[in-house]
Structure formats: C-alpha cells, structure tokens
Amino acid sequence: TGVQTCALPISMKATRDFGFLDAPDVFYALAFNSLMLPSFVQSYGVDRLFYFNAASWSIFFELAVNLVFIAGLRRLGLKPLLALAGGFAVLLTVAARANGSLDGGLTAATFHLGSLRVLFGFTAGMAVYLYAARFPRQAGGPATAAVAGLCLAFFADGTWVSDSVLAVAVFPLLVLTGARGSLRGAWRRVGGWLGDISYSVYLLQTP
C-alpha cells in the first residue's frame, strides 16, 4: 500500500518520537508487511505485527484461513464443521480468560488469540451457512437489529466472560438469524448500502 512505501519518513518520525534510531527494524518490518506477512520484530519497542498499518493484522488472518479453506476445509460437511467450531470455541474461551478479554491478534504476544478468533469464526460461519441453506428464507430485519443492539448493550462490558458469550453464542446466532432472513423495501436498500461500505470503512480505520 501507499502507507507501506514510506519507511524512511516513518523511521524519521519514530526516531523523533522515541528518541533513538531503529531504522533497520523498520525496514525489516516493511519487507514482511509489504507481502502481507506479520513482522515479529518490535520496531522501536512497539509490539505490532503490522507496523505501517495496524489494521492489516486481521486481513492477514483472513488470508491465512482462506488458504486453509482451499486446502481442505471446504470439503467438510456440517457435522465436522460443528465439531471443529466447538473445539475452537473452548480454546478461544480459555485464551480469553488468560488474556482477560478477546482483544488480541494485533501483537506478537496475542498472535495465538488472533489465530483462534479467525479459526472459530470461519468454521462457525461455514456451519451457519450450511445449516441456513436447509431452510427457506423468512422476512425479517428491524427485529433482528433490535435484538442485536440489546445484546451489545447488556453484554459488551469488555470482560473475558462477556467477550466469550458474544463471540461464541450471540454473534453466531445473530448471523444465523440474518442468513435465514430476507429484507424488503427500504430496509433492503439500507442494508445493502451498509454492507457495501462496511469493509472499506474498516480498512481505513488507521489513516
């Protein structure tokens, strides 16, 4: 990206901010990050897998899990996927308790947490897709959004318990409800527009 071509100016700015020169590690991080690979070298003592654009950490995990999907995950049926998702859910909850929350994956210290987050989310998402395909879609929209808002308001307090409940139970059920639903009229247009812009908005969060 354009951000990742500015290693020299960023190194100069970091030298000013931190008070010492660490340009070699910055260029080392650039070599990996330009290939969408994480760098475990902590430039200027900053533990960040993607020094130039922190948000890239999740894109890396998404690319990695898609390679796993191509390699064999795509051949699995509903029951094996449910078993995998269940196993990853247990490991994810254990990791969340050890970390204090599910806020992890950005740094080398929480690389394992990012791995478990994407493995559970992806296998659970595939299971939701296969399960929802068995049933006809039903009209819905505003009610689902209201339930989601209430869940976030009452459970999202940043602890490992609430994070685990939301990630392992609430979000998959919400996605399942959405997958089985069908929007109509203005709701369909609004939902389509929000979906179209959501990923690009996320990608631009750092700049």
Residue frames as a rotation matrix with the C-alpha (Angstrom) as fourth column:
THR 1
0.577 0.817 0.000 0.00
0.817 -0.577 0.000 0.00
0.000 0.000 -1.000 0.00
GLY 2
0.402 -0.393 0.827 0.99
0.191 -0.847 -0.496 3.63
0.896 0.357 -0.266 -0.24
VAL 3
0.855 -0.050 0.516 1.38
-0.497 -0.363 0.788 3.77
0.148 -0.931 -0.335 3.54
GLN 4
0.809 -0.506 0.300 3.90
0.229 0.740 0.633 0.94
-0.542 -0.443 0.714 3.49
THR 5
0.492 -0.662 0.565 6.21
0.748 -0.010 -0.663 2.68
0.445 0.750 0.490 0.99
CYS 6
0.562 -0.195 0.804 7.07
-0.261 -0.964 -0.051 5.43
0.785 -0.181 -0.593 3.47
ALA 7
0.630 -0.334 -0.701 9.56
0.697 0.641 0.321 3.53
0.342 -0.691 0.636 5.65
LEU 8
-0.424 -0.896 0.128 12.15
0.752 -0.427 -0.502 6.31
0.505 -0.117 0.855 5.70
PRO 9
-0.366 0.327 0.871 9.78
-0.332 -0.920 0.206 9.16
0.870 -0.214 0.445 6.73
ILE 10
0.731 0.674 -0.109 8.10
-0.170 0.335 0.927 6.90
0.661 -0.658 0.360 9.30
SER 11
0.334 -0.710 -0.621 11.50
0.859 0.500 -0.111 5.92
0.389 -0.496 0.776 10.69
MET 12
-0.625 -0.560 0.544 12.47
0.349 -0.824 -0.446 9.58
0.698 -0.089 0.711 10.96
LYS 13
0.078 0.753 0.653 9.20
-0.522 -0.527 0.671 10.42
0.850 -0.393 0.351 12.75
ALA 14
0.830 0.237 -0.505 9.59
0.219 0.693 0.686 7.45
0.512 -0.681 0.524 15.13
THR 15
-0.138 -0.959 -0.249 13.20
0.832 0.024 -0.555 8.49
0.538 -0.283 0.794 15.86
ARG 16
-0.578 0.006 0.816 11.91
-0.184 -0.975 -0.123 11.91
0.795 -0.221 0.564 16.83
ASP 17
0.401 0.874 0.276 9.07
-0.531 -0.023 0.847 10.49
0.746 -0.486 0.455 18.91
PHE 18
0.919 0.001 -0.393 11.05
0.245 0.781 0.575 7.77
0.308 -0.625 0.718 20.73
GLY 19
0.785 -0.610 0.110 14.44
-0.575 -0.649 0.498 9.46
-0.233 -0.454 -0.860 20.88
PHE 20
-0.198 -0.887 0.417 16.56
-0.368 0.461 0.807 6.78
-0.909 0.007 -0.418 19.22
LEU 21
-0.100 0.052 -0.994 17.19
-0.995 -0.025 0.099 5.29
-0.019 0.998 0.055 15.77
ASP 22
-0.281 0.060 0.958 15.80
-0.201 0.972 -0.120 1.87
-0.938 -0.226 -0.261 14.88
ALA 23
0.082 0.320 -0.944 15.61
-0.933 -0.307 -0.185 2.13
-0.349 0.896 0.273 11.08
PRO 24
-0.813 -0.418 -0.404 16.88
-0.551 0.777 0.305 -1.44
0.187 0.471 -0.862 10.38
ASP 25
-0.803 0.559 0.207 13.93
0.326 0.703 -0.633 -2.96
-0.499 -0.440 -0.746 12.22
VAL 26
0.018 0.811 -0.584 11.53
-0.375 -0.536 -0.756 -0.62
-0.927 0.233 0.294 10.40
PHE 27
-0.134 -0.134 -0.982 12.84
-0.991 0.012 0.134 -1.78
-0.006 0.991 -0.134 7.02
TYR 28
-0.986 -0.166 -0.006 12.74
-0.165 0.982 -0.091 -5.38
0.021 -0.089 -0.996 8.23
ALA 29
-0.409 0.910 0.066 9.07
0.194 0.158 -0.968 -4.94
-0.892 -0.383 -0.241 9.11
LEU 30
0.061 0.399 -0.915 8.49
-0.769 -0.566 -0.298 -3.30
-0.637 0.721 0.272 5.73
ALA 31
-0.716 -0.427 -0.552 9.90
-0.689 0.558 0.462 -6.33
0.111 0.712 -0.694 3.89
PHE 32
-0.909 0.416 0.042 7.37
0.387 0.875 -0.292 -8.62
-0.158 -0.249 -0.955 5.57
ASN 33
-0.264 0.872 -0.413 4.41
0.182 -0.375 -0.909 -6.25
-0.947 -0.315 -0.060 5.76
SER 34
-0.351 0.092 -0.932 4.65
-0.824 -0.503 0.260 -5.41
-0.445 0.859 0.253 2.04
LEU 35
-0.792 0.049 -0.609 3.96
-0.326 0.809 0.489 -9.11
0.517 0.586 -0.625 1.39
MET 36
0.233 0.923 0.307 1.03
-0.733 -0.041 0.679 -9.07
0.639 -0.383 0.667 3.86
LEU 37
0.208 -0.257 -0.944 3.09
0.499 0.858 -0.124 -11.12
0.841 -0.445 0.307 6.32
PRO 38
0.981 0.189 0.052 3.41
0.048 -0.491 0.870 -10.26
0.189 -0.851 -0.491 10.02
SER 39
0.022 -0.991 0.135 6.69
-0.070 -0.136 -0.988 -8.98
0.997 0.012 -0.072 11.40
PHE 40
0.731 0.242 -0.638 7.61
0.538 0.371 0.757 -10.21
0.420 -0.896 0.141 14.87
VAL 41
-0.466 -0.881 -0.076 10.42
0.812 -0.392 -0.431 -7.67
0.350 -0.263 0.899 15.22
GLN 42
0.506 0.684 -0.525 9.32
0.847 -0.511 0.150 -4.93
-0.165 -0.521 -0.837 17.59
SER 43
-0.200 -0.549 0.812 10.46
0.693 -0.665 -0.278 -1.73
0.692 0.507 0.514 15.87
TYR 44
-0.471 -0.101 0.877 11.07
-0.348 -0.892 -0.289 0.97
0.811 -0.441 0.385 18.47
GLY 45
-0.996 0.021 0.086 9.80
-0.069 0.425 -0.902 -1.46
-0.056 -0.905 -0.422 21.08
VAL 46
-0.249 0.961 -0.122 6.29
-0.921 -0.274 -0.275 -1.36
-0.298 0.044 0.954 19.61
ASP 47
-0.802 0.035 0.597 4.71
0.055 0.998 0.016 -4.83
-0.595 0.046 -0.802 19.61
ARG 48
0.274 0.858 -0.435 2.67
-0.533 -0.241 -0.811 -4.71
-0.801 0.454 0.391 16.42
LEU 49
0.082 -0.221 0.972 2.61
0.497 0.854 0.152 -7.34
-0.864 0.471 0.180 13.69
PHE 50
0.173 0.028 0.985 1.96
0.946 -0.283 -0.158 -4.72
0.274 0.959 -0.076 11.00
TYR 51
-0.378 -0.483 -0.790 3.94
0.776 -0.631 0.014 -1.63
-0.505 -0.608 0.613 11.91
PHE 52
-0.991 -0.125 0.051 2.75
0.130 -0.783 0.608 0.53
-0.036 0.609 0.793 8.98
ASN 53
-0.339 0.939 0.052 -0.97
-0.718 -0.294 0.631 -0.23
0.608 0.177 0.774 9.14
ALA 54
-0.786 -0.080 0.613 -2.08
-0.566 0.492 -0.662 -1.93
-0.248 -0.867 -0.432 12.34
ALA 55
0.174 0.977 0.126 -5.46
-0.780 0.215 -0.587 -2.96
-0.601 0.004 0.799 10.89
SER 56
0.072 -0.210 -0.975 -3.70
-0.884 0.439 -0.160 -5.29
0.462 0.873 -0.154 8.44
TRP 57
-0.771 -0.413 0.484 -3.33
-0.610 0.696 -0.379 -7.91
-0.180 -0.587 -0.789 11.18
SER 58
-0.066 0.835 0.546 -6.89
-0.304 0.505 -0.808 -9.13
-0.950 -0.219 0.220 10.67
ILE 59
0.615 0.224 -0.756 -6.52
-0.777 0.008 -0.630 -9.14
-0.135 0.975 0.179 6.88
PHE 60
-0.439 -0.848 -0.299 -3.51
-0.847 0.501 -0.178 -11.44
0.300 0.175 -0.938 7.28
PHE 61
-0.719 0.205 0.664 -5.51
-0.308 0.763 -0.568 -13.89
-0.623 -0.613 -0.486 9.40
GLU 62
0.398 0.913 -0.088 -8.35
-0.439 0.106 -0.892 -13.80
-0.806 0.394 0.443 6.86
LEU 63
0.313 -0.385 -0.868 -5.94
-0.917 0.117 -0.382 -14.57
0.248 0.916 -0.316 4.02
ALA 64
-0.726 -0.670 0.157 -4.38
-0.684 0.680 -0.264 -17.39
0.070 -0.299 -0.952 6.04
VAL 65
-0.424 0.624 0.657 -7.70
-0.227 0.629 -0.744 -19.03
-0.877 -0.464 -0.126 6.91
ASN 66
0.585 0.600 -0.547 -8.81
-0.673 -0.018 -0.739 -18.80
-0.453 0.800 0.393 3.29
LEU 67
-0.211 -0.734 -0.646 -5.72
-0.888 0.421 -0.188 -20.82
0.410 0.534 -0.740 2.35
VAL 68
-0.853 -0.006 0.521 -6.79
-0.336 0.771 -0.541 -23.39
-0.398 -0.637 -0.660 4.95
PHE 69
0.164 0.986 0.012 -10.26
-0.458 0.087 -0.885 -23.34
-0.874 0.140 0.466 3.38
ILE 70
0.442 -0.064 -0.895 -8.81
-0.891 0.082 -0.446 -24.05
0.102 0.995 -0.021 -0.08
ALA 71
-0.562 -0.815 -0.140 -6.51
-0.779 0.578 -0.242 -26.75
0.278 -0.027 -0.960 1.29
GLY 72
-0.834 0.197 -0.516 -9.30
0.201 0.978 0.050 -28.84
0.515 -0.062 -0.855 2.75
LEU 73
-0.846 0.514 -0.141 -11.79
0.011 -0.248 -0.969 -27.04
-0.533 -0.821 0.204 4.96
ARG 74
-0.438 0.694 -0.572 -14.16
-0.883 -0.450 0.131 -26.55
-0.166 0.562 0.810 2.01
ARG 75
-0.529 0.187 -0.827 -14.67
-0.354 0.838 0.416 -30.33
0.771 0.513 -0.377 1.76
LEU 76
-0.982 0.092 -0.163 -16.13
0.187 0.453 -0.872 -30.69
-0.006 -0.887 -0.462 5.25
GLY 77
-0.241 0.969 0.059 -19.80
0.459 0.060 0.887 -31.17
0.855 0.240 -0.459 5.96
LEU 78
0.323 0.499 0.804 -21.95
-0.382 -0.708 0.594 -29.66
0.866 -0.499 -0.038 8.70
LYS 79
0.970 0.122 -0.210 -21.15
0.124 0.492 0.861 -32.15
0.209 -0.862 0.462 11.49
PRO 80
0.182 -0.967 -0.177 -17.33
0.964 0.211 -0.161 -31.97
0.193 -0.142 0.971 11.16
LEU 81
-0.327 -0.269 0.906 -17.55
0.263 -0.947 -0.186 -28.18
0.908 0.178 0.380 10.99
LEU 82
0.632 0.618 0.468 -19.70
-0.329 -0.332 0.884 -28.06
0.702 -0.712 -0.006 14.13
ALA 83
0.810 -0.399 -0.431 -17.17
0.584 0.625 0.519 -30.29
0.062 -0.671 0.739 15.91
LEU 84
-0.208 -0.928 0.308 -14.28
0.867 -0.321 -0.381 -28.06
0.452 0.188 0.872 14.83
ALA 85
-0.093 0.255 0.963 -16.14
-0.090 -0.965 0.247 -24.88
0.992 -0.064 0.112 15.77
GLY 86
0.887 0.461 -0.020 -16.96
-0.054 0.146 0.988 -26.37
0.459 -0.875 0.155 19.18
GLY 87
0.463 -0.802 -0.377 -13.33
0.886 0.435 0.161 -27.26
0.035 -0.409 0.912 19.82
PHE 88
-0.442 -0.618 0.650 -12.13
0.615 -0.737 -0.282 -23.83
0.653 0.275 0.705 18.75
ALA 89
0.357 0.656 0.665 -14.82
-0.139 -0.666 0.733 -22.23
0.924 -0.354 -0.146 20.94
VAL 90
0.905 -0.075 -0.419 -13.43
0.415 0.379 0.827 -24.00
0.097 -0.922 0.374 24.01
LEU 91
-0.029 -0.999 -0.024 -9.86
0.999 -0.029 -0.025 -22.99
0.025 -0.025 0.999 23.19
LEU 92
-0.268 -0.004 0.964 -10.96
0.359 -0.929 0.095 -19.44
0.894 0.371 0.250 22.44
THR 93
0.745 0.611 0.267 -12.73
-0.059 -0.339 0.939 -19.14
0.664 -0.715 -0.217 25.80
VAL 94
0.665 -0.592 -0.456 -9.66
0.730 0.387 0.563 -20.47
-0.157 -0.707 0.689 27.64
ALA 95
-0.343 -0.828 0.444 -7.43
0.895 -0.432 -0.114 -18.00
0.286 0.358 0.889 25.78
ALA 96
0.098 0.471 0.877 -9.85
0.126 -0.880 0.458 -15.15
0.987 0.066 -0.146 26.52
ARG 97
0.945 0.244 -0.216 -9.73
0.219 0.018 0.976 -15.94
0.242 -0.970 -0.036 30.23
ALA 98
0.262 -0.933 -0.247 -5.93
0.933 0.179 0.312 -15.99
-0.246 -0.312 0.917 30.22
ASN 99
-0.525 -0.474 0.707 -5.79
0.722 -0.688 0.075 -12.71
0.451 0.550 0.703 28.28
GLY 100
-0.729 0.334 -0.597 -8.59
0.335 -0.587 -0.737 -11.01
-0.597 -0.737 0.317 30.20
SER 101
0.226 0.797 -0.560 -10.60
-0.447 -0.426 -0.787 -10.38
-0.865 0.429 0.260 27.01
LEU 102
0.454 -0.030 0.891 -10.79
0.681 0.656 -0.325 -11.33
-0.574 0.754 0.318 23.35
ASP 103
0.945 -0.181 -0.272 -8.97
-0.288 -0.856 -0.429 -8.16
-0.155 0.484 -0.861 22.35
GLY 104
0.092 -0.948 0.304 -5.96
-0.258 0.272 0.927 -9.77
-0.962 -0.164 -0.220 20.69
GLY 105
0.562 0.004 0.827 -4.28
0.698 0.535 -0.476 -10.64
-0.445 0.845 0.298 17.41
LEU 106
0.982 -0.159 0.100 -2.69
-0.090 -0.866 -0.491 -7.25
0.164 0.474 -0.865 16.73
THR 107
0.359 -0.884 0.299 0.55
-0.933 -0.330 0.144 -8.09
-0.029 -0.330 -0.943 18.51
ALA 108
-0.268 -0.571 -0.776 3.08
-0.500 0.771 -0.395 -10.92
0.824 0.282 -0.492 18.61
ALA 109
-0.910 -0.102 0.403 2.12
-0.415 0.290 -0.862 -11.57
-0.029 -0.951 -0.306 22.24
THR 110
-0.177 0.932 0.316 -1.51
-0.430 0.215 -0.877 -12.24
-0.885 -0.291 0.363 21.23
PHE 111
-0.587 -0.116 -0.801 -0.87
-0.807 0.160 0.568 -13.97
0.062 0.980 -0.188 17.89
HIS 112
-0.972 0.212 -0.100 -2.42
0.220 0.972 -0.084 -17.18
0.079 -0.104 -0.991 19.25
LEU 113
-0.406 0.865 -0.295 -5.59
0.242 -0.209 -0.947 -15.29
-0.881 -0.456 -0.124 20.19
GLY 114
-0.169 0.285 -0.944 -5.93
-0.822 -0.569 -0.025 -13.90
-0.544 0.772 0.330 16.66
SER 115
-0.844 -0.204 -0.497 -5.47
-0.464 0.742 0.483 -17.40
0.270 0.638 -0.721 15.26
LEU 116
-0.828 0.558 -0.060 -8.22
0.504 0.693 -0.516 -18.83
-0.247 -0.457 -0.855 17.46
ARG 117
-0.277 0.741 -0.611 -10.56
-0.197 -0.667 -0.719 -15.95
-0.941 -0.079 0.330 16.71
VAL 118
-0.260 0.157 -0.953 -10.37
-0.949 -0.224 0.222 -16.49
-0.178 0.962 0.207 12.97
LEU 119
-0.923 -0.108 -0.370 -10.47
-0.202 0.953 0.225 -20.30
0.328 0.283 -0.901 13.17
PHE 120
-0.654 0.753 -0.070 -13.61
0.470 0.331 -0.818 -20.28
-0.593 -0.568 -0.571 15.33
GLY 121
-0.161 0.633 -0.758 -15.28
-0.393 -0.745 -0.539 -17.51
-0.905 0.211 0.368 13.35
PHE 122
-0.491 -0.099 -0.866 -14.59
-0.871 0.043 0.489 -19.13
-0.011 0.994 -0.107 10.00
THR 123
-0.951 0.132 -0.281 -15.65
0.099 0.987 0.128 -22.67
0.294 0.094 -0.951 10.91
ALA 124
-0.526 0.810 -0.261 -18.73
0.425 -0.016 -0.905 -21.40
-0.737 -0.587 -0.335 12.75
GLY 125
-0.240 0.401 -0.884 -19.59
-0.650 -0.742 -0.161 -19.20
-0.721 0.536 0.439 9.77
MET 126
-0.755 -0.070 -0.652 -19.33
-0.581 0.532 0.616 -22.15
0.303 0.844 -0.442 7.39
ALA 127
-0.879 0.451 -0.155 -21.56
0.474 0.791 -0.387 -24.22
-0.052 -0.414 -0.909 9.69
VAL 128
-0.334 0.767 -0.548 -24.12
0.011 -0.578 -0.816 -21.40
-0.943 -0.279 0.185 9.82
TYR 129
-0.428 0.111 -0.897 -24.10
-0.859 -0.359 0.365 -21.17
-0.281 0.927 0.249 6.03
LEU 130
-0.873 0.055 -0.485 -24.68
-0.189 0.878 0.440 -24.91
0.449 0.476 -0.756 5.54
TYR 131
-0.739 0.629 -0.240 -27.39
0.572 0.399 -0.717 -25.03
-0.355 -0.667 -0.655 8.21
ALA 132
-0.323 0.629 -0.707 -29.25
-0.245 -0.777 -0.580 -21.96
-0.914 -0.014 0.405 6.95
ALA 133
-0.709 -0.011 -0.705 -29.26
-0.705 -0.011 0.709 -23.33
-0.016 1.000 0.000 3.40
ARG 134
-0.933 0.351 -0.084 -31.57
0.350 0.936 0.026 -26.13
0.088 -0.005 -0.996 4.56
PHE 135
-0.197 0.890 -0.412 -34.45
0.768 -0.121 -0.629 -23.74
-0.610 -0.440 -0.659 5.28
PRO 136
0.132 0.312 0.941 -36.38
0.843 -0.535 0.059 -21.17
0.522 0.786 -0.333 3.25
ARG 137
-0.880 -0.460 0.116 -35.70
0.363 -0.810 -0.460 -17.52
0.306 -0.363 0.880 3.99
GLN 138
0.143 0.922 -0.360 -38.20
0.987 -0.106 0.122 -15.57
0.074 -0.373 -0.925 6.08
ALA 139
0.316 0.039 0.948 -38.96
0.248 -0.968 -0.043 -11.87
0.916 0.249 -0.316 6.24
GLY 140
0.589 -0.177 -0.789 -37.10
0.795 -0.047 0.604 -10.04
-0.143 -0.983 0.113 9.00
GLY 141
0.013 -0.665 0.746 -34.78
0.574 -0.606 -0.551 -7.12
0.819 0.436 0.374 9.68
PRO 142
0.035 0.021 0.999 -35.76
-0.485 -0.874 0.036 -4.48
0.874 -0.486 -0.021 12.27
ALA 143
0.907 0.352 0.233 -36.45
-0.371 0.404 0.836 -7.09
0.200 -0.844 0.497 14.98
THR 144
0.640 -0.739 -0.210 -33.07
0.713 0.673 -0.196 -8.73
0.287 -0.024 0.958 14.45
ALA 145
-0.159 -0.697 0.699 -31.31
0.282 -0.711 -0.644 -5.36
0.946 0.094 0.309 14.63
ALA 146
0.383 0.388 0.839 -33.13
-0.648 -0.534 0.543 -4.55
0.658 -0.751 0.047 17.87
VAL 147
0.994 -0.037 -0.100 -32.12
0.091 0.785 0.613 -7.86
0.055 -0.619 0.784 19.46
ALA 148
0.275 -0.958 0.079 -28.50
0.781 0.175 -0.600 -7.31
0.561 0.227 0.796 18.38
GLY 149
-0.084 -0.273 0.958 -28.49
-0.169 -0.944 -0.284 -3.84
0.982 -0.185 0.033 19.92
LEU 150
0.729 0.427 0.535 -29.86
-0.593 0.004 0.805 -5.15
0.341 -0.904 0.256 23.22
CYS 151
0.848 -0.468 -0.248 -27.28
0.507 0.853 0.124 -7.95
0.154 -0.231 0.961 23.32
LEU 152
-0.045 -0.917 0.397 -24.43
0.601 -0.343 -0.722 -5.50
0.798 0.206 0.566 22.78
ALA 153
0.100 0.149 0.984 -25.81
-0.452 -0.874 0.179 -3.04
0.886 -0.462 -0.020 25.34
PHE 154
0.801 0.354 0.482 -26.16
-0.577 0.246 0.779 -5.64
0.157 -0.902 0.401 28.11
PHE 155
0.912 -0.398 0.099 -23.23
0.356 0.888 0.292 -7.95
-0.204 -0.231 0.951 27.46
ALA 156
0.426 -0.795 0.431 -20.42
0.590 -0.116 -0.799 -5.89
0.685 0.595 0.420 25.92
ASP 157
0.992 -0.088 0.087 -18.54
-0.123 -0.635 0.763 -4.80
-0.012 -0.768 -0.641 29.05
GLY 158
0.452 -0.881 -0.142 -15.07
-0.694 -0.248 -0.676 -5.81
0.560 0.404 -0.724 27.84
THR 159
0.071 -0.417 0.906 -14.52
-0.828 0.482 0.287 -8.74
-0.556 -0.771 -0.311 30.22
TRP 160
-0.849 -0.452 -0.274 -13.44
-0.527 0.691 0.494 -12.18
-0.034 0.564 -0.825 29.04
VAL 161
-0.620 0.692 0.370 -16.83
0.364 0.671 -0.646 -13.61
-0.695 -0.266 -0.668 30.05
SER 162
0.345 0.803 -0.485 -18.89
-0.106 -0.480 -0.871 -11.13
-0.932 0.352 -0.081 28.01
ASP 163
-0.168 -0.491 -0.855 -16.48
-0.927 -0.217 0.307 -11.32
-0.336 0.844 -0.418 25.09
SER 164
-0.957 -0.244 0.158 -16.74
-0.200 0.947 0.253 -15.11
-0.211 0.211 -0.955 25.06
VAL 165
-0.278 0.936 0.215 -20.54
0.396 0.316 -0.863 -15.13
-0.875 -0.155 -0.458 25.34
LEU 166
0.381 0.408 -0.830 -20.88
-0.484 -0.677 -0.555 -12.63
-0.788 0.613 -0.061 22.49
ALA 167
-0.311 -0.630 -0.712 -18.31
-0.933 0.060 0.354 -14.31
-0.180 0.775 -0.606 20.21
VAL 168
-0.976 -0.193 0.098 -19.26
-0.184 0.979 0.092 -17.94
-0.114 0.072 -0.991 20.83
ALA 169
-0.541 0.832 0.121 -23.05
0.698 0.525 -0.487 -17.68
-0.469 -0.179 -0.865 21.21
VAL 170
0.164 0.722 -0.673 -24.64
0.190 -0.692 -0.696 -14.32
-0.968 -0.014 -0.250 20.42
PHE 171
-0.234 -0.314 -0.920 -22.85
-0.725 -0.575 0.380 -13.44
-0.648 0.756 -0.094 17.18
PRO 172
-0.993 -0.114 0.036 -23.28
-0.063 0.754 0.653 -16.89
-0.102 0.646 -0.756 15.54
LEU 173
-0.350 0.935 0.060 -26.99
0.783 0.327 -0.529 -16.86
-0.514 -0.138 -0.846 16.41
LEU 174
0.154 0.356 -0.922 -27.28
-0.125 -0.918 -0.376 -13.32
-0.980 0.173 -0.097 15.06
VAL 175
-0.636 -0.458 -0.621 -25.57
-0.673 -0.064 0.737 -14.32
-0.377 0.887 -0.268 11.81
LEU 176
-0.895 0.363 0.260 -27.83
0.414 0.893 0.178 -17.39
-0.168 0.267 -0.949 11.57
THR 177
0.007 0.938 -0.347 -30.90
0.550 -0.294 -0.782 -15.19
-0.835 -0.185 -0.517 12.03
GLY 178
0.032 -0.073 -0.997 -29.66
-0.558 -0.829 0.043 -12.84
-0.829 0.555 -0.067 9.32
ALA 179
-0.881 -0.444 -0.165 -28.82
-0.392 0.489 0.779 -15.71
-0.265 0.751 -0.605 6.99
ARG 180
-0.678 0.696 0.237 -32.35
0.705 0.707 -0.058 -17.04
-0.208 0.128 -0.970 7.27
GLY 181
0.043 0.722 -0.691 -33.94
0.381 -0.651 -0.657 -13.62
-0.924 -0.234 -0.303 6.93
SER 182
-0.358 -0.068 0.931 -34.92
0.926 -0.154 0.345 -11.57
0.119 0.986 0.118 3.90
LEU 183
-0.574 0.087 -0.814 -35.11
0.281 -0.913 -0.296 -7.76
-0.769 -0.398 0.499 3.84
ARG 184
0.028 0.673 0.739 -37.75
0.999 0.002 -0.039 -5.88
-0.028 0.739 -0.673 1.90
GLY 185
0.788 0.490 0.373 -38.15
0.546 -0.836 -0.056 -2.35
0.284 0.248 -0.926 0.53
ALA 186
0.689 -0.495 0.530 -36.19
-0.463 -0.863 -0.204 0.44
0.558 -0.105 -0.823 2.21
TRP 187
0.672 -0.445 0.591 -34.60
-0.468 0.364 0.806 -1.98
-0.574 -0.818 0.036 4.70
ARG 188
0.680 -0.405 0.611 -33.11
0.624 0.758 -0.192 -3.92
-0.385 0.511 0.768 1.79
ARG 189
0.658 -0.422 0.623 -31.58
0.315 -0.598 -0.737 -0.77
0.684 0.681 -0.261 0.26
VAL 190
0.647 -0.403 0.647 -30.19
-0.719 -0.606 0.341 0.46
0.255 -0.686 -0.682 3.58
GLY 191
0.697 -0.360 0.621 -28.82
-0.176 0.753 0.634 -2.97
-0.696 -0.551 0.461 4.48
GLY 192
0.717 -0.417 0.558 -27.20
0.697 0.437 -0.569 -3.35
-0.007 0.797 0.604 1.06
TRP 193
0.639 -0.467 0.611 -25.53
-0.095 -0.837 -0.540 0.05
0.763 0.287 -0.579 1.30
LEU 194
0.634 -0.394 0.666 -24.21
-0.759 -0.150 0.633 -0.61
-0.149 -0.907 -0.394 4.81
GLY 195
0.717 -0.351 0.603 -22.85
0.236 0.935 0.264 -3.95
-0.656 -0.047 0.753 3.66
ASP 196
0.752 -0.409 0.517 -21.14
0.543 -0.062 -0.838 -2.40
0.375 0.910 0.175 0.63
ILE 197
0.471 -0.567 0.676 -19.27
-0.342 -0.824 -0.452 0.22
0.814 -0.018 -0.581 2.65
SER 198
0.968 0.023 0.250 -18.54
-0.249 0.201 0.947 -1.76
-0.029 -0.979 0.200 5.83
TYR 199
0.646 -0.758 0.093 -15.29
0.731 0.649 0.213 -3.41
-0.221 -0.069 0.973 4.77
SER 200
0.108 -0.614 0.782 -13.77
0.640 -0.559 -0.527 -0.34
0.761 0.558 0.332 3.15
VAL 201
0.629 0.158 0.761 -14.57
-0.402 -0.772 0.493 1.71
0.665 -0.616 -0.422 6.27
TYR 202
0.952 -0.291 0.096 -12.81
0.079 0.534 0.842 -0.90
-0.296 -0.794 0.531 8.40
LEU 203
0.424 -0.839 0.341 -9.73
0.896 0.335 -0.291 -0.94
0.130 0.429 0.894 6.15
LEU 204
0.047 -0.376 0.925 -9.35
0.329 -0.869 -0.370 2.82
0.943 0.322 0.083 6.51
GLN 205
0.857 0.419 -0.300 -9.55
0.404 -0.185 0.896 2.94
0.320 -0.889 -0.328 10.30
THR 206
0.186 -0.857 -0.481 -5.82
0.908 -0.037 0.416 3.58
-0.375 -0.514 0.772 10.85
PRO 207
-0.741 -0.467 0.483 -5.31
0.628 -0.738 0.249 6.50
0.240 0.488 0.839 8.42
